[in-house]
Amino acid sequence: MSLNDLGSLLFPQWLRDWLQYQFLPALGFTPYQLTQGLFRGIFDALMFIFIALGLLSGGRSYMAREYKLSSDVQNQVLKWAVVSDQIGRQEDVPREVPLVIWFKESGMRAENPTLCTGIIGAYDLVQSGERPCFEPGPINDLEIRAQLSIAAQEFKKRCPEITYLTQDASLIKKCYFAYNAGVSAAERLDPNQSAYVMNGFDEAHQNMLYQDIVLGSVRVTQLGAWPTHIAMQSLIVGSIDDQERPFSIALLDSFNRISDWLNYRFQNPNIGSPVTMAFPDQRFIASQSCVMADSDLFKGFLAPSLNPVTASPILTQDLHGCEYGLPGVDISSQDRRALLQAPMPGKLTTYTDQWYNTTIRIENSDWVVWMLHPRSYLVISGEVDRGQAVGVMGAVGIATGPHVHYTVYDKQEERFVDPAILIP
């Protein structure tokens, strides 16, 4: 028996077709991607053996050992990473800055303190009358977003030389010091001696003395701004799906997809309940000429009338995307594995675009919707009902954290539509 005959016996044509057209697409792979990943995996495995877990895992182990963030804080960081990135780009500061300020001033709790300074510690702004008192008590997601924007603006004002792309440690530390202690103090004093900036960075910066006009003198146990910045940067970067990531990570992602498939596919859950999501009164929308105004919109029975994210949706980036031909909004969730539902009935297809974004597309006679970055597909193709579970939210492709880029197109008007008109 020849090798070809043996191969045909072990892998008959029907099995090869099933693997190529059913099983691998269900995991989000194409044969080319799988082959490429396999060769990368062999190389990664050899490197892993040769350096005995040293350089590959050293950085992550160091981060876990030195700059430990609680699981609650990590979850908040990942939830708000997309918002922080948007604010960072808008105000031209590093994307971690709003989150670090929130962590340093109020431990990333969604509650304004009794001192009127808000979650961002805006003591000077309130004292000067530039900002009114941030009313004490619990706050919603829109208020958090607004305060993080204020913090980024003030950060840039006090340290104008910083940019979104800044990586210079000395400059970033100086800027955090300026935000905390003022511009004049940052010009005269060394931020390396500040507990706000450096506490917990290494053995020489532990339990540092912090002096504050409100708190007085206290010994600090919480991480300073600079080690927190490093920790959050590592956490956010680690959540981005990279096309060149090691095969071991791709393998783990495959197991996640299989787990999602087993947990949800055969249960065929129907969600269907309207989920509300607030949009700001004053929306930060760039010029989006490719999107139709709401006054011209006729919705109709087949219109998308549900939020695609089924659990605790939060708007993380308002309308954007005309420049790359897919205008829409970004929606995240407190639940990083939130189910995605079909906003309308129609024919569903799935694919990976040229930017490696996994995509769910649903079309009916009047409308087309796109949902980008799902971690898993629960339906590969076929007809779906409104409210049917179709995927699991993720960050596959160009994404700074788990979310959905949601786009709506009106076929009758031949124009894209602002999703805010249709989302409950």
C-alpha positions in Angstrom: 0.0 0.0 0.0 1.4 3.4 -1.0 1.6 6.4 1.2 -1.1 8.1 -0.9 -3.4 5.1 -0.4 -2.7 5.1 3.4 -3.4 8.8 3.6 -6.7 8.3 1.7 -7.7 5.6 4.1 -6.9 7.5 7.2 -8.2 10.9 5.9 -11.0 10.2 3.4 -12.2 13.1 1.3 -15.4 13.6 3.3 -13.3 14.0 6.5 -10.9 16.5 4.8 -13.9 18.5 3.5 -15.5 18.5 6.9 -12.3 19.7 8.6 -11.7 22.4 6.0 -15.3 23.7 5.6 -16.9 23.0 9.0 -14.6 22.3 11.9 -11.8 24.9 11.2 -14.1 27.8 10.3 -16.0 27.0 13.5 -12.8 27.7 15.4 -12.1 30.8 13.4 -9.2 29.4 11.4 -8.5 28.9 7.7 -6.1 26.1 6.6 -3.5 28.7 5.8 -3.7 30.4 9.2 -3.5 27.0 10.9 -0.5 25.9 8.9 1.2 29.2 9.6 0.4 28.9 13.2 1.7 25.4 13.4 5.1 26.3 12.0 5.2 29.3 14.4 4.2 27.0 17.2 7.1 24.6 16.5 9.5 27.5 16.5 8.0 28.9 19.7 8.2 25.5 21.4 11.9 25.1 20.6 12.6 28.6 21.8 10.6 27.9 25.0 12.8 24.8 25.6 16.1 26.5 24.9 15.7 29.4 27.2 13.9 27.4 29.9 11.0 29.7 30.5 13.4 32.6 31.0 12.9 35.5 28.6 9.5 34.5 27.3 7.8 34.4 30.7 10.2 36.6 32.7 8.4 39.8 31.9 5.0 38.5 32.7 6.2 36.8 35.9 8.0 40.1 37.0 4.8 42.0 36.4 2.7 39.6 38.4 5.2 39.6 41.3 6.1 43.3 41.4 3.1 45.3 40.3 0.1 43.2 41.4 -3.3 44.6 40.6 -6.3 43.0 42.3 -8.7 41.1 40.1 -11.4 43.7 40.5 -9.0 46.4 39.3 -7.9 44.3 36.4 -11.5 43.7 35.3 -12.1 47.5 35.5 -9.0 48.2 33.4 -10.0 45.8 30.7 -13.6 47.1 30.7 -12.5 50.7 30.3 -9.4 50.1 28.1 -11.2 51.1 24.9 -12.6 54.3 26.5 -9.3 55.2 27.9 -7.6 54.6 24.6 -10.2 56.9 22.8 -9.7 59.6 25.4 -5.9 59.3 25.2 -6.0 59.8 21.4 -8.4 62.7 21.7 -6.3 64.5 24.4 -2.9 63.3 23.1 -1.8 61.5 26.3 -0.8 57.9 26.8 -3.8 55.6 26.8 -3.2 54.3 30.3 -3.2 57.8 31.9 -7.0 58.2 32.6 -7.1 54.8 34.2 -4.0 55.4 36.3 -5.4 58.6 37.6 -8.7 56.9 38.5 -6.9 54.2 40.3 -4.6 56.5 42.2 -7.4 58.9 43.3 -10.2 56.5 44.1 -9.1 52.9 43.6 -11.2 52.7 40.4 -14.5 52.7 42.4 -17.5 54.2 40.6 -18.3 56.5 43.5 -17.5 60.1 44.1 -16.0 60.8 47.5 -17.5 63.2 50.0 -14.8 65.8 49.3 -16.4 66.9 46.0 -13.2 66.1 44.1 -14.7 63.3 42.1 -13.0 60.0 41.1 -10.2 61.9 39.5 -9.1 63.9 42.6 -9.9 67.3 41.0 -9.1 69.2 44.2 -7.6 72.3 42.5 -10.4 72.5 39.9 -13.1 72.4 42.5 -11.3 74.8 44.9 -10.8 77.4 42.2 -14.4 77.2 41.1 -13.4 76.0 37.6 -15.5 72.9 38.2 -18.5 72.5 40.5 -18.6 70.0 43.2 -18.7 66.4 41.9 -21.8 65.3 43.8 -20.8 62.5 46.3 -22.2 59.0 45.8 -22.4 56.3 43.1 -22.0 57.4 39.5 -22.9 55.8 36.2 -20.7 55.0 33.2 -21.4 58.2 31.4 -20.2 60.2 34.4 -17.1 58.1 34.7 -16.3 58.7 31.1 -16.8 62.5 31.5 -14.5 62.6 34.5 -11.8 60.6 32.8 -11.9 63.1 29.9 -11.5 66.0 32.4 -8.5 64.2 34.0 -6.8 63.7 30.7 -7.4 67.4 29.7 -5.9 68.6 33.0 -3.0 66.1 32.7 -2.2 67.5 29.2 -2.5 71.1 30.4 0.0 70.5 33.2 2.4 68.6 31.0 1.9 69.7 27.4 5.1 68.0 26.1 3.6 64.6 26.6 1.9 62.8 23.6 -0.2 59.7 23.0 3.0 57.9 21.9 5.3 59.0 24.7 7.3 56.1 26.2 9.9 58.2 28.1 9.7 57.0 31.7 11.2 60.2 33.2 8.7 62.4 31.3 5.7 60.2 32.2 6.7 60.2 35.9 7.1 64.0 35.8 3.7 64.4 34.3 2.0 62.2 37.0 3.8 64.3 39.6 2.6 67.6 38.0 -1.0 66.3 38.0 -0.7 65.4 41.7 1.4 68.2 43.1 1.2 71.0 40.5 3.4 72.3 37.7 5.7 74.3 39.9 6.4 71.4 42.2 7.2 69.1 39.3 9.7 71.7 38.0 11.5 72.0 41.4 11.2 68.5 42.9 12.2 65.0 41.9 9.2 62.7 41.1 11.3 59.7 42.1 11.0 60.9 45.6 7.2 61.1 45.4 5.1 58.3 47.0 2.3 59.2 44.6 4.5 58.5 41.6 7.0 55.7 42.8 5.6 53.8 45.7 6.0 50.0 45.2 8.3 50.3 42.2 11.2 48.5 43.8 12.6 47.7 47.3 13.9 51.3 47.6 10.4 52.7 47.1 8.2 50.8 49.6 5.7 52.3 52.1 6.8 55.8 51.2 5.7 58.9 53.2 3.0 60.9 51.4 2.1 64.5 52.4 -1.1 66.0 51.3 -3.0 69.2 52.2 -6.1 67.2 52.8 -4.8 63.8 54.1 -1.8 65.1 55.9 1.2 62.7 56.2 0.5 59.0 55.6 2.5 55.9 54.8 1.4 54.6 51.4 0.9 50.9 50.6 -0.9 51.3 47.3 1.1 51.3 44.1 2.4 54.6 42.8 1.4 56.0 39.5 4.4 54.8 37.6 4.3 51.1 38.5 0.6 51.2 38.0 1.1 52.7 34.6 3.5 49.8 33.7 1.1 47.2 35.1 -1.9 48.6 33.2 0.2 48.9 30.0 1.2 45.3 30.3 -2.4 44.2 31.0 -3.9 46.1 28.1 -1.3 45.0 25.6 -1.7 41.4 26.8 -5.4 41.6 25.9 -4.8 42.6 22.3 -5.0 39.8 19.8 -1.8 39.9 17.8 -1.5 38.1 14.4 2.1 37.2 15.3 1.3 35.9 18.8 2.9 32.6 20.0 1.1 29.4 19.0 0.6 28.6 22.7 -1.7 31.7 23.0 -3.5 30.8 19.7 -4.0 27.3 21.1 -5.5 28.7 24.3 -7.8 30.9 22.3 -8.9 27.8 20.4 -9.8 26.1 23.6 -11.8 29.1 24.6 -13.7 29.0 21.3 -14.4 25.3 21.8 -15.6 25.9 25.3 -17.9 28.7 24.0 -19.2 26.4 21.3 -19.9 23.6 23.7 -21.5 25.9 26.3 -23.8 27.8 24.0 -24.1 26.3 20.5 -26.1 23.2 21.4 -28.2 25.1 24.0 -29.2 27.5 21.2 -30.1 30.2 23.7 -32.5 33.0 22.7 -32.0 36.3 24.4 -34.3 38.8 22.9 -34.8 41.1 25.8 -34.3 44.8 25.0 -31.2 46.1 26.8 -30.9 49.9 27.3 -27.7 51.8 26.9 -27.3 55.5 27.5 -25.7 57.9 25.0 -24.3 61.2 26.2 -26.4 64.3 25.6 -23.4 66.0 23.9 -21.9 63.3 21.7 -18.2 63.4 20.8 -18.7 62.7 17.1 -16.2 63.6 14.4 -17.4 64.6 11.0 -19.1 61.5 9.7 -20.6 62.5 6.3 -21.2 58.9 5.3 -23.9 58.4 7.9 -27.6 59.3 7.3 -29.4 61.8 9.5 -32.1 60.4 11.7 -34.8 62.7 10.1 -34.5 60.7 6.9 -34.9 57.3 8.6 -37.8 55.0 8.1 -37.3 52.1 10.5 -39.8 49.4 9.5 -40.4 45.9 11.0 -37.1 44.4 9.9 -35.0 47.2 11.4 -32.3 46.2 14.0 -34.1 47.1 17.3 -31.9 45.3 19.9 -28.5 46.1 21.3 -26.1 43.5 20.0 -24.5 43.2 23.5 -26.8 41.4 25.9 -25.2 42.1 29.3 -24.5 45.6 30.8 -23.6 47.3 27.6 -21.5 50.5 27.7 -20.7 52.9 24.9 -16.9 53.0 24.7 -16.5 54.9 21.5 -19.1 57.0 19.7 -19.8 57.1 16.0 -16.6 56.7 13.9 -15.2 54.8 11.0 -16.2 56.6 7.8 -12.5 56.7 6.9 -12.3 52.9 6.6 -15.8 52.3 5.2 -17.5 50.8 8.3 -18.9 53.6 10.4 -20.4 52.5 13.8 -20.1 52.6 17.5 -18.0 50.5 19.9 -19.9 48.8 22.7 -18.2 46.9 25.6 -19.6 45.3 28.8 -18.8 44.6 32.4 -19.0 40.9 31.4 -15.9 40.3 29.1 -17.7 37.2 27.7 -21.0 38.7 27.1 -23.3 37.0 24.6 -24.0 38.7 21.3 -27.5 38.6 19.9 -28.9 39.2 16.5 -30.4 42.8 16.5 -32.8 41.8 13.7 -33.9 38.7 11.7 -31.9 37.9 8.6 -29.2 35.8 6.9 -26.0 35.5 9.0 -22.5 35.0 7.6 -19.1 35.1 9.3 -15.6 36.0 8.1 -12.3 37.5 9.0 -11.5 40.8 7.2 -8.2 42.1 5.9 -7.3 43.6 9.3 -7.9 40.2 11.0 -11.1 41.3 12.6 -13.5 38.5 13.1 -16.9 39.6 11.8 -20.6 38.7 12.1 -22.7 40.0 9.3 -26.6 39.8 9.2 -28.6 41.0 6.2 -32.4 41.1 5.4 -34.3 42.8 2.6 -34.0 46.2 4.3 -30.9 46.3 6.5 -27.3 45.0 7.0 -25.5 45.0 10.3 -21.9 44.1 11.2 -20.5 43.1 14.5 -16.6 43.0 14.7 -14.2 41.3 17.1 -16.3 38.4 18.4 -14.2 35.8 20.3 -16.5 33.0 19.1 -19.2 32.4 16.6 -22.2 30.5 17.9 -23.8 30.5 14.4 -21.5 30.2 11.4 -24.0 30.9 8.7 -27.8 30.7 8.0 -31.0 32.3 8.9 -31.3 33.8 12.5 -34.1 35.3 14.5 -34.1 38.6 16.3 -32.7 38.1 19.7 -30.9 34.8 18.9 -27.4 34.3 20.4 -24.9 34.5 17.6 -21.5 34.9 19.3 -19.4 35.8 22.3 -17.9 39.3 22.7 -14.1 39.4 22.3 -11.1 41.4 21.0 -10.0 39.5 17.9 -8.3 41.8 15.4 -7.4 45.5 15.9 -8.9 46.0 19.4 -7.6 47.3 22.7 -10.0 45.2 24.8 -13.2 43.1 24.5 -15.9 45.1 22.6 -18.1 45.1 19.5 -17.8 47.5 16.7 -21.4 47.8 15.6 -22.4 49.1 12.1 -25.9 49.5 10.5 -26.6 50.0 6.8 -30.0 51.0 5.3 -30.4 49.2 2.0 -33.4 51.3 0.9 -31.6 54.6 1.3 -28.2 53.1 0.5 -26.6 54.9 3.4 -25.0 53.9 6.7 -27.1 54.8 9.8 -26.1 56.1 13.2 -26.8 53.1 15.5 -27.8 55.4 18.3 -31.1 55.9 16.5 -32.0 52.3 16.7 -30.4 51.1 20.0 -32.8 51.1 22.9 
